């Protein structure tokens, strides 16, 4: 398969992923796993963007600043890297952006992208407490899409905002004490 066929294949694959992946696969935000966010004490935000994303104007630095602003507005506690390293949970919110730029007939000007937001923290195995993992993924959400090269920055930023707001809601709900007084 030449470059032309591979580009068509990748763009077609991205479109199929967008329309066929069940929502349960794209997000893990359930009552049963929100408890992993409880008492976390904040998150350190780390952003990664691949070269194709950077080439269409979606820079790691801009995404980092936008993500931190969204989280602060949502009242999610942010940690510096040093604070994260001193926290026994090593709580990190990792944002990963990946893009595939279409080439050739039918795919030229199209950009397939994915936005992944995941909480990584240290964890200990229940079957053997001697085994601990410094980076276990305990919560995640992913968005995928396809946009024209002129619109990909806006589309990707919107998907990132929605995904971060989903995390912020889960985090705040996990860290808000309910009133057990029964309204008395």
LUMTIPA-178056 format. One record per residue (C-alpha): residue number from 1; residue in one letter; y, x, z. Coordinates in Angstrom, 2 decimals, always signed. Layout:
% residues N
[NUM; A; [Y; X; Z]]
...
//
This chain:
% residues 184
[1; X; [+0.00; +0.00; +0.00]]
[2; X; [+3.36; +1.52; -1.04]]
[3; X; [+6.63; +1.42; +0.86]]
[4; X; [+7.60; -1.80; -0.90]]
[5; X; [+4.36; -3.54; +0.04]]
[6; X; [+4.49; -2.21; +3.60]]
[7; X; [+8.05; -3.50; +4.11]]
[8; X; [+7.09; -6.94; +2.84]]
[9; X; [+4.05; -6.90; +5.06]]
[10; X; [+6.05; -5.95; +8.17]]
[11; X; [+8.72; -8.60; +7.56]]
[12; X; [+6.08; -11.26; +6.87]]
[13; X; [+4.26; -10.21; +10.02]]
[14; X; [+7.47; -10.53; +12.06]]
[15; X; [+8.15; -14.01; +10.67]]
[16; X; [+4.58; -15.10; +11.43]]
[17; X; [+4.91; -13.71; +14.94]]
[18; X; [+8.08; -15.72; +15.52]]
[19; X; [+6.52; -19.01; +14.43]]
[20; X; [+2.98; -18.59; +15.68]]
[21; X; [+3.06; -16.80; +19.04]]
[22; X; [+2.65; -19.27; +21.89]]
[23; X; [+5.43; -19.27; +24.50]]
[24; X; [+2.94; -18.22; +27.20]]
[25; X; [+2.40; -14.91; +25.41]]
[26; X; [+6.13; -14.26; +25.07]]
[27; X; [+6.93; -14.72; +28.75]]
[28; X; [+5.32; -14.31; +32.10]]
[29; X; [+7.60; -16.29; +34.38]]
[30; X; [+5.43; -18.54; +36.48]]
[31; X; [+5.58; -19.59; +40.10]]
[32; X; [+2.48; -17.47; +40.78]]
[33; X; [+4.14; -14.23; +39.69]]
[34; X; [+7.72; -14.80; +40.88]]
[35; X; [+6.61; -13.72; +44.33]]
[36; X; [+6.46; -10.17; +42.95]]
[37; X; [+10.27; -10.28; +42.73]]
[38; X; [+10.70; -11.40; +46.35]]
[39; X; [+12.36; -8.85; +48.63]]
[40; X; [+12.63; -6.33; +45.80]]
[41; X; [+16.14; -5.32; +46.89]]
[42; X; [+17.54; -5.09; +43.37]]
[43; X; [+16.57; -3.42; +40.11]]
[44; X; [+17.55; -0.29; +38.24]]
[45; X; [+18.24; -1.15; +34.58]]
[46; X; [+16.87; +1.20; +31.90]]
[47; X; [+17.44; +0.43; +28.23]]
[48; X; [+15.61; +1.81; +25.21]]
[49; X; [+16.53; +1.14; +21.57]]
[50; X; [+14.77; +2.64; +18.57]]
[51; X; [+16.59; +4.35; +15.68]]
[52; X; [+16.49; +1.34; +13.29]]
[53; X; [+18.22; -0.83; +15.96]]
[54; X; [+20.83; +1.87; +16.50]]
[55; X; [+21.38; +2.08; +12.72]]
[56; X; [+22.32; -1.63; +12.52]]
[57; X; [+24.82; -1.30; +15.36]]
[58; X; [+22.68; -2.24; +18.38]]
[59; X; [+23.21; +0.78; +20.59]]
[60; X; [+21.39; +1.51; +23.81]]
[61; X; [+24.67; +2.12; +25.66]]
[62; X; [+26.20; -1.21; +24.58]]
[63; X; [+23.03; -3.10; +25.46]]
[64; X; [+22.90; -1.36; +28.86]]
[65; X; [+26.50; -2.37; +29.63]]
[66; X; [+25.95; -5.96; +28.42]]
[67; X; [+22.73; -6.29; +30.43]]
[68; X; [+24.31; -5.00; +33.63]]
[69; X; [+27.29; -7.38; +33.20]]
[70; X; [+24.98; -10.38; +32.67]]
[71; X; [+22.88; -9.47; +35.72]]
[72; X; [+25.91; -8.88; +37.96]]
[73; X; [+27.38; -12.22; +36.87]]
[74; X; [+24.04; -13.84; +37.78]]
[75; X; [+24.18; -12.11; +41.20]]
[76; X; [+21.12; -9.91; +40.62]]
[77; X; [+21.42; -6.79; +42.76]]
[78; X; [+21.67; -3.64; +40.63]]
[79; X; [+20.49; -0.26; +41.87]]
[80; X; [+21.49; +3.22; +40.80]]
[81; X; [+18.65; +5.49; +39.75]]
[82; X; [+18.83; +7.25; +43.12]]
[83; X; [+18.66; +3.94; +45.02]]
[84; X; [+15.68; +2.90; +42.91]]
[85; X; [+13.86; +6.16; +43.66]]
[86; X; [+14.44; +5.69; +47.42]]
[87; X; [+13.11; +2.10; +47.28]]
[88; X; [+9.34; +2.02; +48.02]]
[89; X; [+8.83; -0.45; +45.16]]
[90; X; [+10.57; +1.79; +42.56]]
[91; X; [+11.97; -1.43; +40.99]]
[92; X; [+13.02; -1.01; +37.38]]
[93; X; [+14.09; -3.59; +34.82]]
[94; X; [+13.15; -2.01; +31.50]]
[95; X; [+14.76; -3.41; +28.34]]
[96; X; [+13.18; -2.29; +25.07]]
[97; X; [+14.63; -3.12; +21.65]]
[98; X; [+12.70; -2.47; +18.44]]
[99; X; [+13.77; -3.17; +14.86]]
[100; X; [+12.13; -3.00; +11.43]]
[101; X; [+14.51; -2.92; +8.47]]
[102; X; [+13.22; -4.65; +5.35]]
[103; X; [+13.26; -2.89; +2.01]]
[104; X; [+12.56; -4.01; -1.54]]
[105; X; [+12.34; -7.43; -3.19]]
[106; X; [+12.59; -10.34; -0.79]]
[107; X; [+12.88; -8.19; +2.34]]
[108; X; [+16.02; -6.23; +1.55]]
[109; X; [+18.75; -6.96; +4.08]]
[110; X; [+16.35; -8.52; +6.59]]
[111; X; [+15.74; -7.01; +10.01]]
[112; X; [+12.81; -8.01; +12.20]]
[113; X; [+13.38; -7.29; +15.88]]
[114; X; [+11.88; -7.65; +19.32]]
[115; X; [+13.54; -7.73; +22.74]]
[116; X; [+11.30; -6.97; +25.69]]
[117; X; [+12.45; -7.30; +29.31]]
[118; X; [+9.98; -6.32; +32.01]]
[119; X; [+10.02; -5.55; +35.70]]
[120; X; [+8.08; -2.42; +36.60]]
[121; X; [+7.39; -1.52; +40.20]]
[122; X; [+4.88; +0.42; +42.23]]
[123; X; [+1.71; -1.46; +43.15]]
[124; X; [-1.42; -0.84; +45.13]]
[125; X; [-4.92; -1.93; +44.10]]
[126; X; [-6.51; -4.47; +46.42]]
[127; X; [-10.05; -3.32; +45.71]]
[128; X; [-9.17; +0.26; +46.72]]
[129; X; [-5.95; +0.81; +48.69]]
[130; X; [-6.13; +4.53; +47.90]]
[131; X; [-5.16; +3.73; +44.30]]
[132; X; [-1.48; +3.11; +43.70]]
[133; X; [+0.36; +2.73; +40.42]]
[134; X; [+4.00; +3.87; +40.16]]
[135; X; [+4.75; +1.55; +37.21]]
[136; X; [+2.92; -1.78; +37.20]]
[137; X; [+4.49; -4.54; +35.08]]
[138; X; [+4.85; -7.58; +37.33]]
[139; X; [+7.17; -9.83; +35.28]]
[140; X; [+8.07; -9.86; +31.59]]
[141; X; [+9.60; -11.85; +28.76]]
[142; X; [+9.79; -11.03; +25.07]]
[143; X; [+11.76; -12.49; +22.18]]
[144; X; [+11.16; -11.77; +18.51]]
[145; X; [+13.23; -12.71; +15.50]]
[146; X; [+14.36; -11.96; +11.97]]
[147; X; [+18.00; -11.84; +10.88]]
[148; X; [+20.11; -10.52; +8.05]]
[149; X; [+21.39; -6.99; +8.63]]
[150; X; [+24.93; -8.38; +9.06]]
[151; X; [+23.78; -10.84; +11.74]]
[152; X; [+21.08; -8.90; +13.58]]
[153; X; [+23.42; -7.56; +16.29]]
[154; X; [+24.56; -11.08; +17.19]]
[155; X; [+21.03; -12.54; +17.04]]
[156; X; [+19.55; -9.73; +19.11]]
[157; X; [+22.34; -9.94; +21.70]]
[158; X; [+21.79; -13.70; +22.06]]
[159; X; [+18.02; -13.28; +22.54]]
[160; X; [+18.70; -10.54; +25.08]]
[161; X; [+21.16; -12.77; +26.97]]
[162; X; [+18.65; -15.65; +27.11]]
[163; X; [+15.87; -13.34; +28.27]]
[164; X; [+18.04; -11.71; +30.95]]
[165; X; [+19.18; -15.12; +32.20]]
[166; X; [+15.50; -16.12; +32.45]]
[167; X; [+14.86; -13.03; +34.57]]
[168; X; [+17.96; -13.63; +36.70]]
[169; X; [+16.86; -17.20; +37.43]]
[170; X; [+13.38; -16.02; +38.46]]
[171; X; [+14.84; -13.22; +40.60]]
[172; X; [+17.40; -15.44; +42.37]]
[173; X; [+14.84; -18.20; +43.00]]
[174; X; [+12.37; -15.67; +44.42]]
[175; X; [+15.03; -14.26; +46.74]]
[176; X; [+16.70; -17.46; +47.92]]
[177; X; [+15.42; -18.88; +51.16]]
[178; X; [+14.77; -22.60; +51.12]]
[179; X; [+16.21; -24.81; +53.82]]
[180; X; [+13.24; -25.93; +55.93]]
[181; X; [+15.33; -28.10; +58.25]]
[182; X; [+14.65; -31.28; +56.26]]
[183; X; [+18.38; -32.01; +55.98]]
[184; X; [+18.93; -32.25; +59.76]]
//
